[in-house]
Amino acid sequence: MQSARVDDTLTVSFQIQPEDVAAIRDAGFVAIINNRPDGEVADQPAGEEIARAAAEAGLAYAALPVSGREGITPDTIRGFQEVLEAADGPVFAFCRTGTRSINLWALSQAADRDPAELLQLAAEAGYDLSALAPALRQIASHGLPG
């Protein structure tokens, strides 16, 4: 399981397996966000399997899939933000490589945090979100659309 800590509230990760969930709980996480739609690749575990493992481990679980067809939507951004706000501790978010998760995180934080800080934290975690900078500035100035 390859992961990167973004800040005290979030770690993003490559695809996890159901058997990784206990280690995620033991590392102090209180919730898991799945940003990967089922069926992207044949050997990917179903979200339901990870949801079941999370429930057994006592972790909150949210499925907020981002597909190439629909992309990131305001509803997905709000959903990500709601999970972070409801969590009483750090959240572990995953997709195939962590990129969709960290994009959602940055977009969900842009109304309340400096876009430059978000870009820096992402870079320190190993993700270049410079292409997202205009959207972050737009949200910082005007909030989320719709």
N, C-alpha and C positions, 0 to 999 in steps of 0.2 A: 504494500500500500504506500504510494508516493503522495505525500501531502506537504503543504506549506502554510505556516502560520501567517495570517495577515495582520491581525491585531489581537487584543485580549478577547474579542467577541467572536472571532471567526478563524477557522482553518479551512482551506480548500484542498481538494484531493482528486486524484485520478479515480477511476472506477473502483469501488470497494466490493467485497464479497460478504455474504451473510456472516461468515465466520470471523470477519473483521470487527463486527459490531461490539462484541464484548471488550475488545482492546480499546475501541473508541470510548466506550463508557468508562473503562478503567483509567483512561487518560484525562478524565474530568469533564468530558462533553456531556451536555444535557439534551441535545437535539441533533437530528440529522436531516439535512435537506438534500433531496435527490433531484438534480436538474437534468437528468438524462432520461429521454423517453425510452420505454421498453422497445426491444427489438432492433436497436441500431446495428448490432452485430449478433451473430448466432450464439456466441459463447457468453454473452452478457447475462448476469442473473436478473430475473424479473424483479421489478420494484416491490412487488408483493412479498417476495422472499426477504428482502431487506427490511421492509416494514414489519414483518413478523418477528425478525431477529431483534429489531429495535424495541418492539413492544415487550418481548421476553426480557430484554436488558433494562427495561424501565426508561427508555429514552423516547422523547417526542420524535415524531417523524412527519415530514411533509414532502409530498411529491409535487414539484413545480417544474415539469419538464419543458425544455427549450429545444424545439426541433428546427432544422434548417429551413423548413417550409414556412413556419410562422415567425420564427425568430423570437426575440425578447419583446414582450408586450408590457404595457403599463400594469396590467393585472398581475403578471408574473413578478414584476418589480415590487409591487405593493405586497404580494404574498410573501416574498422573501423578507421584506422589511417587517412584516407582521410577525414572522417566526422569530426574527432577531429580537424584536421588542418584547415578545412574550416569554422568551427563554430566560431562565434564572441561572445563567451561566453560559459558557462558550458553546458555539454551534459548529458542527462539522458539515460542510457542504461538498457534494461531489458531482462530477459528470464524467466524461471520458478522460479529460486532461486537467480539469479544474478551471478551464478558461470561461465556460459559461457561468460557473458559480461565482468567479471573482468579478466578472462583468456585472452580474446581477447585484452583487454586494455593492460595487462602486455606484451603480445607478440608484440603488436603494438608499444610499447615504448622501448623495449629492445635494439634496435640499438642505441638509444640516451641517455638512462638513465642506471644507475647502477642497475644490477639485484637485488642486496641486498636491494636497496631502494624500488624497485617495490614489492619485497616480503614483506618488512616491511609495506608499505602502504596498501597492500592487507590484511595483518594480522590485522592491526589497524581497517580495515573496516569489519573484521570478517570472512575473507576467508584465508584458509591455501593453499598457492600455492607452497609449498615446492617441490611437485612432478614435478612442471614446471621448477624448477631451471636449470636443464641441458639444456632445450630448450632456456631459457632466456640467458644463458651464450653463447650458440651456436650462437644465433642471435646477441648478443653483439660483438662477435668476428668476425663473417662472414657475417652478414646481413641476410635478409630473403632469403630463397631459391627460385629459379625460378623467 
